[in-house]
Amino acid sequence: MLRKTGGRPRYPRVLRDLVYRLYARRVEGRLDTEQGPKHIGVILDGNRRWARASGGTTEQGHQAGAEKIQELLGWCSETDVEVVTLWLLSTENLDRPEEELVPLLGIIEEAIGDLAADGRWRVHHVGTLDLLPARTQAVVKQAEEATAGVDGILVNVAVGYGGRQEILDAVRSLLAEHAQRGTPLADLAERLDIEDIAEHLYTRGQPDPDLVIRTSGEQRLSGFMLWQSAHSEYYFCEVFWPAFRKVDFLRALRDYAARNRRYGT
């Protein structure tokens, strides 16, 4: 039976769920898996706004967002995705009030611990580790060590991450390396190329992201993987991150597969 609210029919939840599953299956069936991305970057945006819209607290929003991560990785495991980069905490977010930052860090630590315990993912930190509290640093290092031998999707957890900071750290590392070698600065400047800097990024040795997804309707990168995303395709989704569904993920893949990548040309 259909119920009416304000003159409009309201479908039972079971019917909505059935329609959703059928639609998701239809989208998935039409995907060209050979044209799928190998590296996906995700800006997990909208936790606080989702919480406000749901009548919950900021902490509840962040918790719901953290719980969505395993779902996303499960969807990725059904495709040919090899690397997923998750932006969990920016360097700017470290300046948030303590009453918000401390619970958020606790949620992030728990999420990273869950990724390591799952056994399917290889965890790698991207960001400035020294900016993080000692407890968070320990959780990140432990997750990396525990999953080092896992032959699964490489999951970059971007915690304490900023795109400009990454490039700065890369240049500093490059200069320090050549200083130890005794390379004259003039010689370094003469022969420096793009790959020299790329080798000092947090993601050195990894492929650049093919697709960057941002949820919540915001259409900007906010400094996410500035160097690596130079030729990435972008997909901006209106839904808040905690409400992100498999069909939203599949739509992003469908949109990506339909594009003619020109790599900046």
PEPE-V430647 format. One line per field, one symbol per residue. psi: psi as a letter, one per 30 degrees, with the letter a starting at -180 (. if undefined). Layout:
# PEPE-V430647
psi=???
This chain:
# PEPE-V430647
psi=kkkkjhfkkjkleeeeeeeeeeeeeeeefgkjffglkekkkkjikgeeeeeeffgaleeeeeeeeeffeeeeeeeeffagkfkkkjjekleeffglkefeeeeeeeeeeeeeeeeefeffkjkkkkajefflleeeeeeeeeeeefgegkiakjjjjjkhkkeeeeeeeeeeeeeeefeefgkkeeeeeegklefeeefglfgkflklkekkkklffkilfggjheefgeglkkjkkfklefgkleeeeeeeeeeeffljkfhf.
